[in-house]
Amino acid sequence: MRREKCFRFTLLLLVILLISEFSFPALAFAEESPLPEAVIEVPPPNRRLELYGEGELDWPCGVPFEDPGFAAYDSDGADRSGDVRVEGSPVVWRVGDYPILYLFSENDGEFAAARRIVHVVAQPLPEINEPPGGTICLTFDDGPSADTAYLLDILAKYNVKATFFIVANHSKNMDILPRIVAEGHTLGIHCYDHRSYEYLYKDMEHYCSDLLTAQKIVHDYTGHYAHVVRFPGDSRTASLLAGTLTGKYPELYDTLADMGIRAYDWNVQPESATKDTAGTLEQFTHPREPYEYAVVLQHDTRHFSVAAVEKMIQWALDQGYTFAALDETFPEIHFEE
């Protein structure tokens, strides 16, 4: 028994010595060596550039582009949207895909960027409907003028609808545009600036830029865009563009069609006789043959022509004709090139 107890005691001492040899130095090393510092992750800066709306969007051809917007913030979180540089813009009169790049940089040279793709898509055109025989479309160019309100009164008196091809840079009288639309007439575009055919028809960009400027004004006053136009001069004057177009003259009509627009010349011009009220009335009431589909050119900027309208209407109604305002469903009338 004594030997067995001594053996157990000796064995216990050996175990303690072994533990002391290997464990205590390790503990001492751990106490002498500092623990590694915790790694603190720094959050990314607040600098960012955000686009409102979709990163890709469809835009109707012929409608002035309005960017959905964006916001930029610097590394301190301050709003720096006013410092964003925008590169590129859609050519809204030409169908295609257009990238826009938005850039914002700070003094440290770091920057944020975003990209948007604008798909300019053709607007649908309704099918053409042949008007009933004996339809007269009164159209008035170059207004609005001081006589336009009186003309609207006459048209309302007989419940006749007409079409007004306006020159949109008239600063006066433009507040009558909502009335034209509200009373059921068609508001079309003649142009924005009527001063120079050479400038207006210099190339497609000049003509379409003028048209889009006029469209924006029409929309600002009425909330609608025009879908009918009449070329200043006429379509033969507009054919000056033929020399600058790859596809020659038809490209102009294709471009307008992509915008959802049709163009109209005329086939009756009563003002051309004597340029007075009596002559205008005489010319209109004595056609060479009965009117089938008559698109009548007048100007609400010419008092003598406006003064003839009431008797023109009375005569036409007595003859059994009907009146209609043009819209993009009517057959186009183009002079030969």
Backbone torsions as a table, in degrees:
resi	resn	phi	psi	omega
1	MET	NA	-43.2	-179.1
2	ARG	-62.3	-42.5	179.8
3	ARG	-62.3	-40.8	-179.6
4	GLU	-63.7	-40.9	178.7
5	LYS	-65.6	-41.6	179.3
6	CYS	-63.1	-39.5	-179.7
7	PHE	-63.9	-41.5	178.8
8	ARG	-64.7	-40.8	-179.4
9	PHE	-64.6	-43.8	-179.7
10	THR	-62.1	-42.4	179.7
11	LEU	-62.1	-40.2	178.4
12	LEU	-62.4	-40.2	179.5
13	LEU	-64.5	-40.5	179.3
14	LEU	-63.0	-41.5	178.1
15	VAL	-61.1	-44.2	-179.7
16	ILE	-62.2	-42.7	180.0
17	LEU	-62.6	-41.0	179.5
18	LEU	-64.0	-43.0	178.6
19	ILE	-62.7	-41.8	-178.9
20	SER	-64.8	-38.0	-175.7
21	GLU	-65.3	-41.1	-173.0
22	PHE	-99.3	-25.1	-174.1
23	SER	-92.2	-44.3	-173.8
24	PHE	-64.3	-44.6	176.3
25	PRO	-59.2	-37.5	179.4
26	ALA	-64.2	-39.2	177.6
27	LEU	-65.6	-38.5	179.3
28	ALA	-63.9	-40.6	179.9
29	PHE	-63.2	-38.9	-179.8
30	ALA	-66.4	-34.0	-179.5
31	GLU	-74.0	-30.3	-177.2
32	GLU	-81.6	-29.2	-177.3
33	SER	-93.7	125.8	179.6
34	PRO	-68.7	148.4	176.1
35	LEU	-69.3	145.5	176.7
36	PRO	-64.0	145.2	-179.2
37	GLU	-70.3	148.3	177.6
38	ALA	-67.1	138.5	178.4
39	VAL	-84.0	120.7	-178.8
40	ILE	-101.8	117.1	179.0
41	GLU	-79.6	124.2	178.9
42	VAL	-83.0	125.1	-179.6
43	PRO	-64.4	151.3	179.2
44	PRO	-61.7	154.3	-179.1
45	PRO	-64.2	164.2	-178.7
46	ASN	-79.5	-3.2	-177.6
47	ARG	-60.1	125.7	179.4
48	ARG	-162.5	159.6	178.0
49	LEU	-133.6	121.4	-175.6
50	GLU	-116.4	136.2	175.1
51	LEU	-96.2	135.1	170.9
52	TYR	-82.8	151.0	-179.9
53	GLY	76.4	-162.7	-174.9
54	GLU	-86.6	151.7	174.5
55	GLY	-71.3	-24.2	171.5
56	GLU	-128.4	132.5	-179.8
57	LEU	-143.7	149.8	174.7
58	ASP	-90.2	137.0	179.6
59	TRP	-128.8	130.8	-177.5
60	PRO	-67.9	131.5	178.8
61	CYS	-60.4	136.3	177.7
62	GLY	90.5	-3.3	178.6
63	VAL	-102.5	124.6	179.1
64	PRO	-51.8	134.8	-174.1
65	PHE	-77.9	134.9	173.3
66	GLU	-125.2	113.7	-178.3
67	ASP	-63.3	133.8	177.9
68	PRO	-61.4	-18.4	174.7
69	GLY	109.1	172.5	-177.7
70	PHE	-160.1	168.2	175.9
71	ALA	-142.9	141.5	178.9
72	ALA	-130.4	142.8	-179.8
73	TYR	-133.6	138.3	179.6
74	ASP	-84.1	-175.2	-174.2
75	SER	-67.6	-15.7	175.8
76	ASP	-93.7	-0.2	179.5
77	GLY	87.5	5.9	-179.1
78	ALA	-78.2	144.8	179.7
79	ASP	-72.1	120.4	-179.8
80	ARG	-125.1	31.4	-176.7
81	SER	-59.3	-31.7	-179.5
82	GLY	-69.0	-12.2	-178.8
83	ASP	-99.2	5.0	-179.1
84	VAL	-74.1	132.8	175.3
85	ARG	-97.3	128.6	-178.7
86	VAL	-109.8	125.6	-179.2
87	GLU	-118.5	124.5	179.7
88	GLY	96.7	153.4	176.3
89	SER	-159.4	151.4	179.9
90	PRO	-74.9	142.5	171.6
91	VAL	-87.5	94.4	-166.5
92	VAL	-74.8	-6.9	175.4
93	TRP	-95.3	2.2	-179.9
94	ARG	-129.2	125.1	178.9
95	VAL	-62.6	133.0	179.7
96	GLY	167.9	-178.4	-179.9
97	ASP	-111.0	128.2	-173.2
98	TYR	-129.7	120.8	176.7
99	PRO	-84.0	144.2	172.9
100	ILE	-124.4	128.4	-179.5
101	LEU	-109.6	132.2	179.5
102	TYR	-113.9	127.2	-176.5
103	LEU	-129.3	140.7	176.7
104	PHE	-142.9	126.8	-179.9
105	SER	-129.9	155.9	177.5
106	GLU	-111.5	177.6	-177.7
107	ASN	-64.9	-22.8	-179.7
108	ASP	-79.8	2.1	178.4
109	GLY	86.8	-10.6	177.3
110	GLU	-78.0	151.6	-176.7
111	PHE	-144.4	164.8	173.2
112	ALA	-124.7	148.0	-177.5
113	ALA	-142.7	155.3	175.3
114	ALA	-148.6	158.6	-176.0
115	ARG	-137.0	138.6	176.7
116	ARG	-127.8	143.8	175.0
117	ILE	-112.3	125.2	177.9
118	VAL	-107.2	120.0	177.0
119	HIS	-97.0	106.6	176.2
120	VAL	-80.5	117.7	-172.9
121	VAL	-116.9	146.9	-179.5
122	ALA	-65.2	141.3	174.1
123	GLN	-85.8	143.5	179.0
124	PRO	-71.7	142.7	173.7
125	LEU	-107.7	134.6	177.3
126	PRO	-69.1	159.6	177.3
127	GLU	-66.8	151.3	178.2
128	ILE	-79.7	134.9	176.1
129	ASN	-115.7	125.1	177.9
130	GLU	-68.3	126.2	178.9
131	PRO	-71.4	157.0	176.6
132	PRO	-60.9	150.6	176.3
133	GLY	-58.0	143.4	-179.1
134	GLY	84.9	20.9	178.6
135	THR	-91.4	130.2	177.6
136	ILE	-115.8	127.9	176.7
137	CYS	-112.0	105.4	174.3
138	LEU	-76.2	129.3	178.3
139	THR	-130.0	144.5	-175.4
140	PHE	-130.3	123.6	-177.6
141	ASP	-100.7	160.6	165.3
142	ASP	78.1	-6.6	179.4
143	GLY	-79.5	-167.2	0.4
144	PRO	-76.0	158.1	-178.6
145	SER	-135.5	-176.2	178.4
146	ALA	-66.1	-20.4	-179.4
147	ASP	-91.0	-6.2	-173.9
148	THR	-65.8	-38.0	179.8
149	ALA	-63.6	-43.8	177.3
150	TYR	-61.3	-42.9	178.8
151	LEU	-60.1	-42.0	178.1
152	LEU	-62.9	-35.9	177.4
153	ASP	-62.4	-43.0	179.8
154	ILE	-64.9	-44.8	179.8
155	LEU	-61.9	-41.1	179.6
156	ALA	-65.5	-36.0	-179.0
157	LYS	-58.2	-36.0	-177.4
158	TYR	-107.8	8.1	-178.8
159	ASN	53.7	44.3	178.7
160	VAL	-102.7	133.1	177.5
161	LYS	-101.4	141.5	-176.5
162	ALA	-134.6	-178.6	-178.6
163	THR	-126.0	135.1	-178.3
164	PHE	-119.0	113.7	175.3
165	PHE	-95.7	102.4	-169.0
166	ILE	-91.9	156.2	167.6
167	VAL	-100.4	113.4	-163.7
168	ALA	-80.6	-6.6	178.9
169	ASN	-92.2	11.6	173.1
170	HIS	-71.9	108.8	-179.5
171	SER	-71.1	-28.2	178.0
172	LYS	-90.0	153.8	172.5
173	ASN	70.6	-0.3	-177.1
174	MET	-69.3	-20.0	-179.6
175	ASP	-70.4	-1.7	176.7
176	ILE	-88.2	-9.0	-178.4
177	LEU	-57.8	-44.4	177.8
178	PRO	-58.4	-35.0	179.0
179	ARG	-66.9	-40.9	178.7
180	ILE	-55.1	-47.5	-178.6
181	VAL	-69.5	-44.0	-176.5
182	ALA	-62.3	-29.2	-177.9
183	GLU	-90.5	9.9	171.2
184	GLY	89.0	10.9	177.2
185	HIS	-86.8	163.6	177.5
186	THR	-95.1	130.9	177.0
187	LEU	-103.2	113.0	178.6
188	GLY	-114.3	173.6	-177.5
189	ILE	-112.7	129.8	169.7
190	HIS	-90.0	-53.5	176.1
191	CYS	-178.8	-179.6	169.4
192	TYR	-93.5	-47.8	-176.0
193	ASP	-125.3	116.4	-173.5
194	HIS	-96.0	8.3	-167.5
195	ARG	-73.5	-38.1	-171.1
196	SER	-138.4	116.2	175.1
197	TYR	-66.3	-36.6	-178.7
198	GLU	-61.5	-37.8	178.4
199	TYR	-76.5	-46.3	-176.0
200	LEU	-59.9	-40.4	-175.6
201	TYR	-104.5	23.8	-179.8
202	LYS	-60.7	-43.6	176.1
203	ASP	-163.0	177.3	-177.2
204	MET	-61.6	-37.6	-178.2
205	GLU	-63.0	-41.8	179.6
206	HIS	-64.7	-47.1	-178.2
207	TYR	-63.9	-47.1	-175.7
208	CYS	-69.7	-33.0	176.1
209	SER	-64.6	-40.7	176.9
210	ASP	-62.6	-44.2	-179.4
211	LEU	-62.3	-44.1	-178.6
212	LEU	-66.7	-35.3	176.0
213	THR	-62.0	-44.1	177.8
214	ALA	-64.9	-40.0	179.0
215	GLN	-59.3	-42.8	-179.1
216	LYS	-62.5	-40.1	179.6
217	ILE	-65.8	-45.0	177.5
218	VAL	-58.0	-43.8	-179.4
219	HIS	-66.5	-39.2	179.7
220	ASP	-61.0	-35.9	-178.3
221	TYR	-84.8	-32.0	-169.9
222	THR	-120.1	-17.7	-175.1
223	GLY	80.4	8.7	-179.1
224	HIS	-131.3	155.0	171.8
225	TYR	-102.6	149.7	179.9
226	ALA	-78.3	147.7	177.7
227	HIS	-121.9	7.3	173.4
228	VAL	-132.6	144.3	177.7
229	VAL	-135.6	159.9	168.9
230	ARG	-132.4	126.3	-178.1
231	PHE	-67.5	133.4	170.7
232	PRO	-56.3	134.7	-170.5
233	GLY	88.1	-85.9	170.4
234	ASP	173.9	-173.9	-177.4
235	SER	-66.2	-26.1	177.4
236	ARG	-68.8	-36.0	175.7
237	THR	-67.4	-41.2	178.7
238	ALA	-64.0	-20.6	-179.5
239	SER	-69.4	-4.4	169.4
240	LEU	-54.5	-27.8	178.6
241	LEU	-66.5	-17.7	-174.9
242	ALA	-57.5	-33.9	-178.6
243	GLY	-71.8	-13.8	-177.0
244	THR	-111.3	-1.8	-176.5
245	LEU	-102.8	135.1	177.7
246	THR	-60.8	-45.0	-179.5
247	GLY	-89.8	14.0	-177.4
248	LYS	60.1	-158.6	-169.2
249	TYR	-57.2	-41.1	-177.0
250	PRO	-57.0	-23.6	-179.2
251	GLU	-61.1	-32.8	179.1
252	LEU	-62.5	-44.9	179.7
253	TYR	-68.5	-35.2	176.5
254	ASP	-64.5	-39.6	179.2
255	THR	-64.7	-44.2	178.1
256	LEU	-62.9	-39.4	179.2
257	ALA	-62.0	-39.2	176.7
258	ASP	-61.8	-28.1	178.2
259	MET	-83.5	-1.5	-176.5
260	GLY	77.0	31.1	-173.6
261	ILE	-123.7	141.7	169.5
262	ARG	-119.3	151.9	-175.0
263	ALA	-113.0	145.4	-174.1
264	TYR	-135.0	123.4	164.5
265	ASP	-86.2	-141.8	-178.5
266	TRP	-152.3	164.0	176.1
267	ASN	-129.2	4.7	174.1
268	VAL	-138.1	129.6	-178.4
269	GLN	-136.3	80.7	-173.8
270	PRO	-69.1	-20.6	-179.0
271	GLU	-70.6	-17.4	-169.7
272	SER	-73.1	-8.9	-175.0
273	ALA	-73.7	-79.4	-174.4
274	THR	-120.1	0.5	-179.5
275	LYS	56.4	40.8	171.1
276	ASP	-141.8	172.7	-174.6
277	THR	-63.9	-46.1	-178.2
278	ALA	-62.9	-42.6	-179.0
279	GLY	-67.1	-38.0	178.3
280	THR	-63.6	-44.7	179.3
281	LEU	-65.5	-41.9	179.9
282	GLU	-61.4	-45.2	-178.9
283	GLN	-62.4	-42.3	-176.3
284	PHE	-71.0	-39.2	-173.1
285	THR	-86.6	1.9	178.4
286	HIS	-130.4	64.5	178.0
287	PRO	-69.9	154.3	178.8
288	ARG	-65.0	-32.7	175.2
289	GLU	-147.4	158.4	-175.4
290	PRO	-56.3	146.1	179.6
291	TYR	-71.1	132.8	172.5
292	GLU	-103.7	-62.9	175.1
293	TYR	-132.9	94.5	-173.0
294	ALA	-103.3	122.4	172.6
295	VAL	-108.6	108.8	-168.7
296	VAL	-97.9	126.0	177.6
297	LEU	-93.3	122.3	168.9
298	GLN	-138.8	177.1	179.8
299	HIS	-131.9	124.8	177.3
300	ASP	-80.4	5.4	171.6
301	THR	-92.9	-3.7	-179.9
302	ARG	-110.7	109.5	-174.3
303	HIS	-59.7	-40.0	-177.8
304	PHE	-61.9	-33.0	-179.5
305	SER	-74.9	-42.2	177.6
306	VAL	-62.0	-37.1	-178.2
307	ALA	-65.7	-20.2	-179.2
308	ALA	-87.7	-12.3	-168.6
309	VAL	-63.1	-42.7	-175.4
310	GLU	-61.2	-46.1	179.9
311	LYS	-70.3	-29.3	174.3
312	MET	-62.5	-43.7	-179.9
313	ILE	-65.6	-46.1	-179.2
314	GLN	-57.9	-46.1	-179.8
315	TRP	-61.8	-46.0	-176.4
316	ALA	-64.6	-40.7	178.4
317	LEU	-65.5	-39.0	177.8
318	ASP	-63.4	-29.6	-179.5
319	GLN	-85.5	-2.0	178.4
320	GLY	88.7	11.0	177.4
321	TYR	-77.6	158.2	173.9
322	THR	-119.0	154.5	-178.8
323	PHE	-111.7	149.7	177.3
324	ALA	-151.2	148.7	172.1
325	ALA	-85.5	138.2	176.5
326	LEU	-64.1	147.8	163.7
327	ASP	-146.4	-178.4	-172.4
328	GLU	-72.7	2.6	174.5
329	THR	-92.1	-7.7	-179.6
330	PHE	-82.6	148.2	177.3
331	PRO	-60.6	136.7	178.4
332	GLU	-71.3	149.4	174.5
333	ILE	-120.8	118.6	179.8
334	HIS	-126.2	136.5	171.2
335	PHE	-71.0	155.7	176.5
336	GLU	-67.2	146.6	178.8
337	GLU	-69.0	NA	NA
